[in-house]
C-alpha cells in the first residue's frame, strides 16, 4: 500500500512557474513507475509525465514537452513536477500516481496506476 500526497499547486500568471511535489508513504517508491496526470473540468484525466521505476526513461505528453520536467528522489520517497512557461490550458487538478508497469506505453494509461493522490489545483490566469 502506498499513500500519495500532492502539494505545490496554486494560482499563477501565464508564463510563470510552479513546482509540484508528491510525498509518498508506505512501500518504497523505487518499486513503481510514477506518473503525473491532470484533469480539467469536463475533460478526461490525461497523462502529463511519467518516470520509470528503473530510472531509464521519462515520458512527456506533447503538450508539455520542453516546459515540464519530472524527477524523483526515491530516498526521500518523493516525486516532483517542475512546470515552466505555464499556459491557461495547463489549468487542471494535477494528480500523482504509482504504477507497477515498466513500459512507457502502459505508463500513459490511468488504468495502469494502482495508487493516487488527492490532487492539487493548478490555475493559470491569462
C-alpha positions as CSV (number, residue, x, y, z in Angstrom):
1,X,0.0,0.0,0.0
2,X,1.2,3.5,-0.9
3,X,-0.2,6.8,0.2
4,X,0.5,9.8,-2.0
5,X,0.0,13.5,-1.1
6,X,0.5,16.2,-3.6
7,X,1.4,19.8,-2.8
8,X,2.6,22.9,-4.6
9,X,-0.4,23.9,-6.7
10,X,-1.8,27.4,-6.8
11,X,-2.7,30.4,-9.0
12,X,0.0,31.7,-11.3
13,X,0.0,34.0,-14.3
14,X,0.7,32.8,-17.8
15,X,4.4,32.4,-18.3
16,X,5.0,31.6,-14.7
17,X,6.4,28.5,-13.0
18,X,5.3,26.1,-10.3
19,X,6.8,23.0,-8.7
20,X,4.5,20.2,-7.7
21,X,5.6,17.7,-5.1
22,X,4.3,14.3,-4.3
23,X,5.2,12.8,-1.0
24,X,4.8,9.0,-0.5
25,X,4.5,6.8,2.5
26,X,4.2,3.0,2.7
27,X,6.2,1.0,0.2
28,X,9.3,2.4,-1.3
29,X,8.8,4.4,-4.5
30,X,11.6,2.6,-6.3
31,X,9.2,-0.3,-6.9
32,X,6.9,1.9,-9.0
33,X,6.7,3.9,-12.2
34,X,5.5,7.3,-11.1
35,X,3.2,9.5,-13.1
36,X,1.7,12.9,-13.1
37,X,-1.8,13.3,-14.5
38,X,-4.2,16.2,-14.8
39,X,-7.9,16.6,-15.2
40,X,-9.6,19.8,-16.3
41,X,-13.3,20.4,-15.8
42,X,-15.3,18.4,-18.3
43,X,-12.3,16.6,-19.7
44,X,-10.8,13.2,-19.2
45,X,-7.8,12.6,-17.0
46,X,-4.7,12.7,-19.1
47,X,-1.0,11.8,-18.6
48,X,1.4,14.7,-18.2
49,X,4.6,12.9,-17.4
50,X,5.9,9.6,-16.2
51,X,9.2,8.4,-14.8
52,X,10.1,4.7,-14.9
53,X,10.8,2.6,-11.8
54,X,14.1,1.6,-13.5
55,X,15.0,5.2,-13.9
56,X,15.9,4.6,-17.5
57,X,13.2,6.6,-19.2
58,X,10.8,9.6,-18.8
59,X,7.7,10.2,-20.8
60,X,6.1,13.6,-21.5
61,X,2.9,14.5,-23.2
62,X,3.5,16.5,-26.3
63,X,1.6,19.4,-24.8
64,X,4.2,19.8,-22.0
65,X,7.5,18.8,-23.7
66,X,10.2,21.3,-23.2
67,X,8.2,23.1,-20.4
68,X,7.7,20.4,-17.7
69,X,10.3,18.2,-16.0
70,X,9.5,15.1,-13.9
71,X,12.0,14.0,-11.3
72,X,12.1,11.6,-8.4
73,X,14.0,11.1,-5.2
74,X,13.5,7.5,-4.1
75,X,15.5,8.1,-0.9
76,X,13.1,10.8,0.1
77,X,10.0,9.0,-1.3
78,X,9.1,12.0,-3.4
79,X,8.3,12.8,-7.0
80,X,8.3,16.3,-8.5
81,X,6.9,18.1,-11.5
82,X,8.7,21.3,-12.4
83,X,6.5,23.4,-14.6
84,X,7.7,26.4,-16.6
85,X,6.1,28.7,-19.2
86,X,2.7,27.8,-17.9
87,X,-0.3,28.4,-20.1
88,X,-4.0,28.9,-19.3
89,X,-4.7,25.5,-20.9
90,X,-2.5,23.9,-18.2
91,X,-5.2,24.7,-15.7
92,X,-6.4,21.5,-14.1
93,X,-6.2,19.3,-11.0
94,X,-2.9,17.5,-11.0
95,X,-2.6,14.0,-9.6
96,X,0.4,12.0,-8.6
97,X,0.1,8.2,-9.2
98,X,2.1,5.0,-8.8
99,X,2.1,2.1,-11.3
100,X,3.7,-1.3,-11.3
101,X,4.0,-1.2,-15.1
102,X,7.5,-0.8,-16.6
103,X,6.9,0.4,-20.1
104,X,6.3,3.9,-21.4
105,X,3.2,2.7,-23.3
106,X,1.4,1.4,-20.3
107,X,2.5,4.3,-18.2
108,X,0.2,6.6,-20.2
109,X,-2.9,4.8,-19.2
110,X,-4.6,5.9,-15.9
111,X,-6.0,2.4,-15.5
112,X,-2.4,1.1,-15.1
113,X,-2.0,3.1,-11.9
114,X,-2.6,1.4,-8.5
115,X,-2.3,4.4,-6.2
116,X,-3.4,8.0,-6.5
117,X,-3.1,11.2,-4.5
118,X,-6.0,13.5,-3.8
119,X,-4.8,16.1,-6.4
120,X,-3.7,19.7,-6.2
121,X,-5.2,22.5,-8.2
122,X,-3.2,24.5,-10.7
123,X,-4.8,27.6,-12.1
124,X,-3.0,29.6,-14.8
125,X,-4.5,33.1,-15.5
126,X,-4.1,34.8,-18.8
